[in-house]
């Protein structure tokens, strides 16, 4: 498949790695973008826009569902509200959302909600897709849910419930949904094609995803190809917290369905181009178009302050989380120790590395089993590192 787009001088290795993903790692359609000090230095795309329906080429403006890679931009909304003095991270969640104190969560803090420590990664009764999208049933369910552990004492990835936790808090603080606030305050001023709830006028640009079997990873990928038995067992057990967390919305559901993509699930159904995902992280940390960064230095420090670190009760591996962002570590390798961002289950990835001035966005329609460390994204990251030497 032909690779389209541009790379700045010195970033040619990223094009080579992207082409290798297409040739060797089963990529059907994807895009990657890199900003350096606010300037777009890599902007590449290739393949099919629809993983399950060949015949429509991926174009410069093709957008794609990025699953949990949307958690980072969603968390940025809460950190900007905090930066503006509208949200206190140390306040009880119930100060903004009184019903949340039910079932032993009265002492749960806002920062614990952001850092996967609040204890409600799963629901007693999964929601239907219609309930998940109605804006009422999800918040009501997590508010009533008894925590799986005392809030603040442990951490576990809130794969789906993160949507309703963040979304309801933003609604109660601002009177707007998270998607509306993001569009007005971040996306429109910056010209981002990054949505929590795809506008009907943009739906034609969204490619279709499909789950695929990952081909054997080449030796140079440097990633574990056989997960630990404990991880395998957790995903195989229907009653495990792992399966219940990912199954908080009844399975199966169609991620390509237009109604699903119009709804707001900040934890799982954000849609973006790679260019805009990278530009979003650049805007947060280095600024773009001669604009000041959206995050003050103190907010960057909060974003990447390691609040949750060690065994994850949901993912069953060691994870590291700042306030809404995953941090560089063995289970989620990013560019460097100071990087922060978020992967999407199946492949997509967005992050920033303030020290090098790099922001990165990768989106794909070919979804593998990877949760935090996809071989294709890692190959691109290795190429970026070589360009910075």
Buried (B, 14 or more C-beta within 10 A) or exposed (E): BEBBBEBBEEBBBBBBBBBBBBEBBBBBBBBBBBBBBBEBBBBBBBBBBBBBEEEEBBEEEBBBBBBBBBBBBBBBBBBBBBBEEEBBBEEBBBBBBEBBBBEEBEEBBBBBBBBBBBBBBBBEEBBEBEBBBBBEBBBBBBBBBEBBBEBBEBBBBBBBBBBBBBBBBBBBBBEBBBBBBBBEBBBEEBEBBBBBBBEEEBEEBBBBBBEBEBEEBEEEBEEEEEBEEEBEEBBEEEEBBBBBBBBBBBEEEEBBEEEBBBBBBBBBBBBBBBBBBBBBBBBBBBBBEEEEBBBEEEBBEBBBBBBBBEEBBBBBBEBBBBBBBBBBBEBBBBBBEBBBBBBBBBBBBBBBBBEBBBBBBBBBBBBBBBBBBBBBBBBBBBBBBBBBE
